[in-house]
Amino acid sequence: MRETLGDIIRNARIQKGLTQKQAANICYICEAQIVKLEKNLSKKPRVSTLEVVAKGLDLDLDLLLEAVSRISS
């Protein structure tokens, strides 16, 4: 089974030793949004949100977009 969007984001955050609040600050989004993403509660996150998360956590945007496409299907 492939990792969910939440798994990818959570694992990247933990690897960097960041709290959700610290990750949110780095990504310039609110902590609640990180929580929603990590818990897969955001079914159709905005591409702009995924872009800042990818940049902030050094993730491949295409990997995040692929994970989102699996949520929708």
Sequence and secondary structure as in RCSB ss.txt:
>XXXX:A:sequence
MRETLGDIIRNARIQKGLTQKQAANICYICEAQIVKLEKNLSKKPRVSTLEVVAKGLDLDLDLLLEAVSRISS
>XXXX:A:secstr
    HHHHHHHHHHHTT  HHHHHHHHTS HHHHHHHHTT  SS  HHHHHHHHHHTT  HHHHHHHHHHHH 
